[in-house]
Each structure stands twice: as C-alpha cells, then as structure tokens.
C-alpha cells in the first residue's frame, strides 16, 4: 500500500478507496459551479423580468447536479468501498467440539442390526439431530472430530456453521471396525489448544460403545483435562439388549474387559471436570438428550461478527448517471424552448398587427 493510500485510510476510518491518487480529480467538481452548459441569452434589461424563485432553484440544482456527477465519477474510478469490519458482540453459547464415533456399529439400527423398513441407522439419527442442534446454536464456535480405528480431525473450531453442517452430513458414511475413544478424546481436547477466548468449552461425544483405554492414554487425558478444563457430555447410543452405563453389573462382570462402556463412564467421572452422560435407546431419546445439552450450554459469550467489504463503485457510477441524465433532460428542454421562441415571437407580432389593422 502506498503512503497516500495509508494516509487516506487513517483519515477515513471505515471508508477507503483503492486508488487514492485519483481523488485529486475532485477539484473538477468546482467547474459546474463557475460555468454553465446552458445557452446564455441577451436580455436588454434584467430588471424588466419579474423575480422568479423557481428559475433560480432550477439553476442552482443544475449546478449541484453537475458537481455531484463529477464527484461520483471520481469516487467510482478511485474504487470507493466500505472496509471489512470486525464487531465484537455479546450473546450466549460455547466453544464446542463434536466428537463422533465412526465405527461400523454406528451403521446399525438401535436393534443392533442393519436398518430395514422405517428403521434408521444410529449414524443417520445422530446426523439429523446434530444438524438441528447446530442450526439452533447460532453463536457457538464449533469443531468436528471423529474416531474409529484411529482419530480423524475433520474441522477446527469455526463460526462458519454451513461448513460444520456439511461435516455432520458426512458422518453416515460407512465406518471402520474399531472404537479408539481415548485417542479420539485427546484429539478433541487438542482443538482448544489455540483457543484464547474466555468462553465455555465443551466436548459432545456421540458413540454407541467403547473400548479399553490404555493407561498411558488415560494419564494423557487427565493431564490435558487439568490444563484445558471443559464440560464433557457423552451421548451413549445404546443398542437394545446392550449393557447400560448406569447399571451396576454382577461382581464377575464388573471389569473393563466385560463392560467397557460402564468403565468408560466411571473414567469420565474421575477426570475432575463437569461431566454428564445421556443414555439413549431410540431416536426420540437421542433428541431429548441433545435438547438437554442445548439447554445446559447457554452461558454468556463474546463472539465476533465479520462484516465483509462492500464495494461502492457501482452505486457511485449509478449516482453519476442519474445526475448526468438530469443535466441531459435540462439541455433537451432548453433546445426545445430555444426553437419554440422565434415562432412564439412571430405569432405575437402577427397578433399585434392584426389588431392594429
């Protein structure tokens, strides 16, 4: 950017031009004020003409129209625009990461078999309800991560919700066999690494099962939770007949190998962060759980609204065209009056002679 451009930007605040040197042509706007395009007619004595306020107003208006046309053309050529603005606003919401299970079991229905008839796969139900959830959370910054055999980063935290909804729309693609929820959760936590805003942070885990989490991964998660406190929600899509996470199993079955979902729930409770689990065995229960999470995450948040740059060259040229059209109409009216004047004088003289005779 040139020095002239920088000086202009500092003077005009939110307004700017692409070619500030062209603004020197604005002196041409003074020409219509000192000259006139209309034909000057000699009058023997101006004092014989009565005072005509309408004529004076028309004359001033035509001079101003000429100046306006000049100014608008110069601003259009200079590239007048309103700069992009970043506006901080207050609202309610959170910084939220959706952590989605993409194991092959998510492609089954809640009856734990391939969907048939009017049944829906758990991934399809989650996609539909999460899309509605994001549509309601207009002030949130939302990221998306997934996991199956390994964690998969999908989308960093963003306030562009149309991109988030596009990422959610892809979660019903065929998944892989395994469920590595531990490394998936570590990936979701890393999404907040560069998040400096003092906003509520939350992770929404959507999964229909769990697997054993390695001791080293558990310690990594505890350390990450201590450094980056979050609210943790687990939406457990429980298949009918599967073991629940709230039920106390028989003594012989109360092991991580026999009941991994129950022990994952206990591990989440031991992390020392606000945690809540929802167990859903039907699409209706999933909807109710997501609605409850929506009600929970309604804390004050400062969000940034970006107003994009708006080019004003076209409106400037349109204004110049309107002012020029007004001058053109005045010129055409003047020519019509000049042509009609001799005929009017001749008619007047003939009328006088006829009366004298």
C-alpha positions as CSV (number, residue, x, y, z in Angstrom):
1,X,0.0,0.0,0.0
2,X,1.4,3.4,-0.9
3,X,1.9,6.3,1.6
4,X,-1.0,8.2,0.0
5,X,-3.2,5.1,0.5
6,X,-2.1,4.7,4.1
7,X,-2.8,8.4,4.8
8,X,-6.3,8.1,3.3
9,X,-7.1,5.0,5.3
10,X,-6.1,6.7,8.5
11,X,-8.3,9.7,7.7
12,X,-11.4,7.9,6.6
13,X,-11.9,5.2,9.3
14,X,-14.2,2.5,7.8
15,X,-14.2,4.0,4.3
16,X,-11.5,3.6,1.8
17,X,-10.5,3.8,-1.9
18,X,-8.3,1.5,-4.0
19,X,-6.6,4.4,-5.9
20,X,-6.4,7.4,-3.6
21,X,-4.3,9.5,-6.1
22,X,-7.3,9.8,-8.3
23,X,-9.1,11.8,-5.6
24,X,-7.0,14.8,-6.8
25,X,-9.5,15.0,-9.7
26,X,-12.2,16.1,-7.2
27,X,-11.2,19.7,-7.9
28,X,-13.1,19.3,-11.2
29,X,-16.3,19.2,-9.2
30,X,-15.9,23.0,-8.9
31,X,-16.2,23.6,-12.6
32,X,-20.1,23.3,-12.8
33,X,-20.3,25.9,-10.0
34,X,-18.5,28.5,-12.1
35,X,-19.7,27.6,-15.6
36,X,-22.9,26.6,-17.2
37,X,-23.7,24.4,-20.1
38,X,-26.9,26.3,-20.9
39,X,-27.1,28.8,-23.7
40,X,-26.8,32.4,-22.5
41,X,-29.5,34.7,-24.0
42,X,-29.0,38.5,-24.1
43,X,-31.8,40.4,-22.3
44,X,-32.0,44.3,-22.8
45,X,-32.8,44.8,-19.1
46,X,-32.9,42.1,-16.5
47,X,-34.8,44.5,-14.2
48,X,-37.8,44.1,-16.5
49,X,-38.0,40.4,-15.7
50,X,-40.0,39.6,-12.6
51,X,-38.3,37.7,-9.7
52,X,-38.5,34.0,-10.4
53,X,-37.6,31.8,-7.5
54,X,-38.3,28.6,-9.5
55,X,-35.8,29.6,-12.1
56,X,-33.2,30.3,-9.5
57,X,-33.8,27.0,-7.8
58,X,-33.5,25.1,-11.1
59,X,-30.3,26.9,-11.9
60,X,-28.8,26.1,-8.5
61,X,-30.0,22.5,-8.8
62,X,-28.4,22.0,-12.2
63,X,-25.1,23.4,-10.9
64,X,-25.2,21.0,-8.0
65,X,-26.1,18.1,-10.3
66,X,-23.0,18.8,-12.4
67,X,-20.8,18.8,-9.3
68,X,-22.4,15.7,-7.9
69,X,-21.8,13.9,-11.2
70,X,-18.1,14.9,-11.2
71,X,-17.7,13.7,-7.5
72,X,-19.5,10.4,-8.1
73,X,-17.4,9.6,-11.2
74,X,-14.1,10.3,-9.5
75,X,-15.1,8.2,-6.4
76,X,-16.2,5.4,-8.7
77,X,-12.9,5.4,-10.6
78,X,-11.0,5.6,-7.3
79,X,-12.7,2.4,-6.1
80,X,-14.7,3.7,-3.2
81,X,-15.6,0.9,-0.7
82,X,-16.6,0.3,2.9
83,X,-13.9,-1.8,4.6
84,X,-14.3,-5.2,6.3
85,X,-15.3,-4.7,9.9
86,X,-14.9,-7.0,12.9
87,X,-17.6,-6.3,15.5
88,X,-17.5,-7.9,19.0
89,X,-21.0,-8.7,20.3
90,X,-22.4,-10.4,23.4
91,X,-24.6,-13.4,23.3
92,X,-25.0,-16.9,24.8
93,X,-23.2,-20.1,23.6
94,X,-20.0,-22.1,23.9
95,X,-16.9,-23.3,22.0
96,X,-18.0,-26.9,21.3
97,X,-16.3,-29.9,19.7
98,X,-18.5,-32.7,18.3
99,X,-16.6,-36.0,18.7
100,X,-18.3,-38.6,16.5
101,X,-18.0,-42.3,16.6
102,X,-17.4,-43.7,13.1
103,X,-17.1,-47.4,13.9
104,X,-19.1,-49.8,11.8
105,X,-21.6,-50.4,14.6
106,X,-22.9,-46.9,14.1
107,X,-24.3,-48.1,10.8
108,X,-26.7,-50.4,12.6
109,X,-30.1,-49.5,14.0
110,X,-30.9,-49.4,17.7
111,X,-31.9,-53.0,17.3
112,X,-28.2,-53.7,16.6
113,X,-28.8,-54.9,13.0
114,X,-28.8,-53.4,9.5
115,X,-31.7,-50.9,9.2
116,X,-34.8,-52.2,7.4
117,X,-38.2,-50.7,6.7
118,X,-38.7,-47.5,8.5
119,X,-35.7,-48.0,10.8
120,X,-32.8,-45.6,10.8
121,X,-29.1,-46.3,11.4
122,X,-27.7,-44.7,14.6
123,X,-25.4,-42.5,12.5
124,X,-28.4,-41.2,10.4
125,X,-30.3,-40.3,13.6
126,X,-27.2,-38.6,15.0
127,X,-26.7,-36.7,11.8
128,X,-30.3,-35.4,11.6
129,X,-30.5,-34.3,15.2
130,X,-27.0,-32.8,15.4
131,X,-27.8,-30.8,12.3
132,X,-30.8,-29.3,14.0
133,X,-28.7,-28.8,17.1
134,X,-26.1,-26.7,15.2
135,X,-28.8,-24.8,13.4
136,X,-30.0,-23.6,16.9
137,X,-26.6,-22.7,18.2
138,X,-26.0,-19.6,16.1
139,X,-23.4,-18.0,18.4
140,X,-21.2,-21.1,19.0
141,X,-17.8,-21.8,17.6
142,X,-18.0,-25.5,16.6
143,X,-15.3,-28.0,15.6
144,X,-15.8,-31.6,14.5
145,X,-13.6,-34.7,15.1
146,X,-14.2,-38.4,14.5
147,X,-12.7,-41.7,15.5
148,X,-12.8,-45.4,14.8
149,X,-9.6,-47.3,14.4
150,X,-7.8,-44.0,14.8
151,X,-8.8,-40.4,15.5
152,X,-9.7,-38.2,12.5
153,X,-9.5,-34.4,12.6
154,X,-12.4,-33.1,10.5
155,X,-12.9,-29.4,11.2
156,X,-11.2,-26.9,13.6
157,X,-13.3,-24.5,15.7
158,X,-15.2,-22.2,13.4
159,X,-18.2,-19.9,13.4
160,X,-19.0,-20.8,9.8
161,X,-21.9,-23.2,10.6
162,X,-22.6,-24.1,7.0
163,X,-19.2,-25.9,6.9
164,X,-20.0,-27.6,10.3
165,X,-23.3,-28.8,8.9
166,X,-21.6,-30.1,5.8
167,X,-19.1,-32.1,8.0
168,X,-22.1,-33.5,10.0
169,X,-23.8,-34.5,6.8
170,X,-20.9,-36.9,6.1
171,X,-21.0,-38.9,9.4
172,X,-23.2,-41.6,8.0
173,X,-20.6,-42.8,5.5
174,X,-19.6,-46.4,6.1
175,X,-17.3,-46.7,9.1
176,X,-14.5,-49.0,10.2
177,X,-14.4,-51.8,12.8
178,X,-12.8,-50.5,16.0
179,X,-13.5,-47.8,18.5
180,X,-10.5,-45.9,19.8
181,X,-12.3,-43.4,22.0
182,X,-9.3,-42.5,24.1
183,X,-7.2,-41.0,21.3
184,X,-10.4,-39.5,19.8
185,X,-11.0,-37.6,23.0
186,X,-7.3,-36.5,23.1
187,X,-7.8,-35.1,19.6
188,X,-11.0,-33.2,20.6
189,X,-9.1,-31.7,23.5
190,X,-6.3,-30.5,21.2
191,X,-8.8,-28.5,19.3
192,X,-8.8,-26.0,22.2
193,X,-5.0,-25.6,22.2
194,X,-5.1,-22.3,20.4
195,X,-8.4,-21.1,21.8
196,X,-7.6,-18.0,23.9
197,X,-11.2,-16.8,24.3
198,X,-12.7,-16.9,27.8
199,X,-15.7,-18.9,26.7
200,X,-17.3,-22.0,27.9
201,X,-15.7,-25.1,26.3
202,X,-17.5,-28.3,25.8
203,X,-17.0,-31.7,24.1
204,X,-20.0,-33.7,22.9
205,X,-19.1,-37.3,22.5
206,X,-21.6,-39.3,20.3
207,X,-20.8,-43.0,20.5
208,X,-22.6,-46.3,20.7
209,X,-19.8,-48.2,22.5
210,X,-16.3,-48.1,23.9
211,X,-13.1,-50.0,24.1
212,X,-10.3,-50.2,26.7
213,X,-8.2,-47.1,27.1
214,X,-4.5,-47.6,27.6
215,X,-3.1,-46.4,30.9
216,X,-0.7,-44.0,29.2
217,X,-3.7,-42.5,27.2
218,X,-5.6,-42.2,30.4
219,X,-2.8,-40.2,32.0
220,X,-2.5,-38.1,28.9
221,X,-6.2,-37.3,29.1
222,X,-6.1,-36.4,32.8
223,X,-3.2,-34.1,32.2
224,X,-5.0,-32.5,29.2
225,X,-8.2,-32.0,31.2
226,X,-6.2,-30.3,34.0
227,X,-4.6,-27.9,31.5
228,X,-7.8,-27.3,29.5
229,X,-10.9,-27.6,31.6
230,X,-14.0,-28.5,29.6
231,X,-17.6,-29.6,30.0
232,X,-17.8,-33.2,28.9
233,X,-21.1,-34.8,27.5
234,X,-21.4,-38.4,26.4
235,X,-24.4,-39.2,24.3
236,X,-24.4,-43.0,24.5
237,X,-26.4,-44.6,21.7
238,X,-27.2,-47.8,23.4
239,X,-28.4,-50.8,21.3
240,X,-31.4,-52.7,22.7
241,X,-30.2,-55.5,24.9
242,X,-26.8,-54.0,25.4
243,X,-25.5,-53.3,28.9
244,X,-26.2,-49.8,30.3
245,X,-23.6,-47.5,31.7
246,X,-25.6,-46.7,34.8
247,X,-26.4,-50.2,35.8
248,X,-24.2,-51.9,38.4
249,X,-23.1,-55.2,36.8
250,X,-22.7,-58.5,38.7
251,X,-19.4,-58.9,40.6
252,X,-18.0,-61.3,38.0
253,X,-18.7,-58.9,35.1
254,X,-17.6,-55.7,36.7
255,X,-14.4,-55.5,34.7
256,X,-13.3,-53.2,31.8
257,X,-13.0,-56.1,29.5
258,X,-16.5,-57.3,30.2
259,X,-18.2,-53.9,30.5
260,X,-16.1,-51.3,28.7
261,X,-18.9,-48.7,28.4
262,X,-19.6,-48.8,32.2
263,X,-15.9,-48.3,33.0
264,X,-15.5,-45.5,30.4
265,X,-18.3,-43.8,32.2
266,X,-16.5,-44.2,35.5
267,X,-13.3,-42.9,34.0
268,X,-15.0,-39.8,32.8
269,X,-16.4,-39.2,36.2
270,X,-12.9,-39.4,37.7
271,X,-11.5,-36.7,35.4
272,X,-12.5,-33.8,37.7
273,X,-14.4,-31.8,35.0
274,X,-18.2,-31.2,34.7
275,X,-19.4,-34.4,33.1
276,X,-22.8,-35.7,32.2
277,X,-23.9,-38.9,30.3
278,X,-27.1,-39.5,28.4
279,X,-28.2,-43.0,27.5
280,X,-30.5,-43.2,24.5
281,X,-32.1,-46.3,23.0
282,X,-34.3,-44.6,20.4
283,X,-34.3,-41.6,18.1
284,X,-36.7,-39.9,20.4
285,X,-34.4,-40.4,23.4
286,X,-31.5,-39.0,21.3
287,X,-33.5,-35.9,20.5
288,X,-34.4,-35.4,24.2
289,X,-30.7,-35.7,25.2
290,X,-29.5,-33.3,22.6
291,X,-32.2,-30.8,23.7
292,X,-31.0,-31.1,27.3
293,X,-27.4,-30.4,26.2
294,X,-28.6,-27.4,24.3
295,X,-30.2,-26.0,27.4
296,X,-27.1,-26.7,29.5
297,X,-24.7,-24.7,27.3
298,X,-26.3,-21.2,27.4
299,X,-23.6,-19.2,29.1
300,X,-22.6,-15.6,28.2
301,X,-20.1,-15.5,25.3
302,X,-18.4,-12.8,23.4
303,X,-18.4,-13.6,19.7
304,X,-17.1,-11.8,16.7
305,X,-19.2,-10.8,13.7
306,X,-17.3,-10.1,10.5
307,X,-19.0,-7.6,8.1
308,X,-17.4,-8.1,4.7
309,X,-16.0,-5.4,2.5
310,X,-18.7,-3.6,0.4
311,X,-17.6,-2.1,-2.9
312,X,-19.4,1.2,-3.7
313,X,-18.1,1.9,-7.1
314,X,-21.3,0.8,-8.9
315,X,-23.6,2.9,-6.7
316,X,-21.2,5.9,-7.3
317,X,-21.5,5.4,-11.1
318,X,-25.2,5.0,-10.8
319,X,-25.5,8.3,-9.0
320,X,-23.3,9.9,-11.6
321,X,-25.5,8.5,-14.3
322,X,-28.7,9.9,-12.6
323,X,-27.1,13.4,-12.2
324,X,-25.9,13.3,-15.9
325,X,-29.4,12.3,-17.0
326,X,-30.9,15.2,-15.2
327,X,-28.5,17.6,-17.0
328,X,-29.3,16.0,-20.3
329,X,-33.0,16.5,-19.8
330,X,-32.4,20.1,-18.9
331,X,-30.3,20.5,-22.1
332,X,-33.1,18.9,-24.3
333,X,-35.7,21.1,-22.7
334,X,-33.6,24.2,-23.3
335,X,-33.2,23.3,-27.0
336,X,-36.9,22.8,-27.3
337,X,-37.6,26.2,-25.8
338,X,-35.0,28.0,-28.0
339,X,-36.6,26.5,-31.1
340,X,-40.0,27.5,-30.0
341,X,-39.1,31.1,-29.1
342,X,-38.9,32.6,-32.6
343,X,-42.2,31.1,-33.6
344,X,-43.8,32.5,-30.4
345,X,-42.4,35.9,-31.2
346,X,-43.7,35.8,-34.8
347,X,-47.1,34.7,-33.6
348,X,-47.2,37.5,-31.1
349,X,-46.2,40.1,-33.7
350,X,-48.8,38.8,-36.2
351,X,-51.4,39.1,-33.5
352,X,-50.4,42.7,-32.7
353,X,-50.5,43.7,-36.4
354,X,-53.9,42.1,-36.9
355,X,-55.3,44.1,-34.0
356,X,-53.8,47.3,-35.3
357,X,-55.4,46.8,-38.7
